[in-house]
Amino acid sequence: MVSNQASSTGHPSLSTFVYDGDGGRVKKIVSGDATVYIGSKMNPPSRSEIIEKFQALIRGELSREAVASWAQPWIIADTPPRMDDDLWEALSFLVSVDMISTDRPYLYSTEDFISRLDQLLNPKK
């Protein structure tokens, strides 16, 4: 962690920068406002984490919005994480579970979640 006091207004403000072990900035705090950086070295979610999100979504334990927000950092990262194709497809699906539709409340139904989960649990060889 690196701290620095700087000012362009004559009033000192404390700035804090947090770096990962490889020197990549992961957080910046300036005058109490924090910015968290989503870097290209984020660990991808595991198969079990993705399965857990599907199961929680199906059981109604997590909202569609919460699941989509959870998946979003990996999808929008500058460099997508290295992961199996089926996991990437599942993650890409999860980021869109809160999309609305013109003829029903949401684009995807609970049956779609169950089908995608089944594909993860029983991959075709």
N, C-alpha and C positions, 0 to 999 in steps of 0.2 A: 504494500500500500504506500502511496506517495501523497503527501499533503503539501499544499502551497498556499500562501496568502498573496493575493494579487488584487489590484483595483484599478479601474479606469475612472472611477467617480470620486476618488479621494477617500472612500470608506473601504477599509480592508474587508475582503470576504474570504472565507476559508473554502478551498477547493480540495477535494479528495479524489484520487484516482486509484482504482483497484485493478490489478493485473493478474492474469492467470500465470501458471508456471512457465508458459512459453512466451511470456511477454505481451500477450494480447490483452487489450483493455476490456474488462468485463463490467465495470461500473464507474460512473462519474457522479460526484456530488458537488454542486456549486450552490452556495447560499441556501443549503437545505433542500434543493431540488435534485432528486436522484434520476439518473439515466442508466438503465441496464442495457448493455449491448448483447445482442444475440449474435454470437460469432459462428464461424464455420466449423468450429471444433466441438460443437455441442454433441454430447453422447446421444445417439439415437435411442428412442424408446425400445425396450425389449419386446419380444413376442408376447410375453406374459402381461406386460403393461398394456399393450394394445388390446389384448383379449379382455383384460379387466375393464377397460373403458367401454368396450362393446357390451359386456355383461351388465355393467352399471347403467348404461343407457337403456338397455332392454328392460331391466328391472325398475327403471324410473328413479334410480338413486342419484343420477346426474342428469342435469338438463342438457338439451341439445347444444345450447350456447356454451355451457361449461366444457363440453367435450370438444367442440370446434375450437374454442380458445386454447385448450390444452394442446391440440395437434398443430395449431398454426405456426408456432416458432420454427418447427422443423421444415415446414412447407415453404416459408418465406425466407429462410436462411440464405445468405449469399451463396453458400456452397451446400447443396443438399447432403444430408448424412449418408454414409455408406451403409446400406442395409439390403436385405433380400428384397427382390421385386415384389413378392406377395405382401411383405410388411409395408413397403412404400405405397402400394396400391391401397392397403387398408388405412394407412395414415392419411392418404389423399382423400379417401372416402370420408373419414371421420371429420376432416376439416370442413366438409360440406354438409354435415347432417342438419345444420340449422337453416339451410337455404329454403326459402319459401317457394311455393308453386302457384301457378295461376288457377288451377282447378281444385286445389286442396291446401290445407294449411302449410304443409311441408313437402318438399320434393321427394324425400325418402320416408318410408313408413317403418314401423317396427318389424314388419316382415322382411324388409330390405336389410335391416340390421342383423336379423337372425340369419339370413342367407349369407351375408358377408362374414359373419362370425363362423358359420359352418365351413365356408371356404378356407378360413384360417386354421380351423381345427382339423380339417380333413383335406389337406392340399392334394391336388391331382399330381400324379407323378409322371 
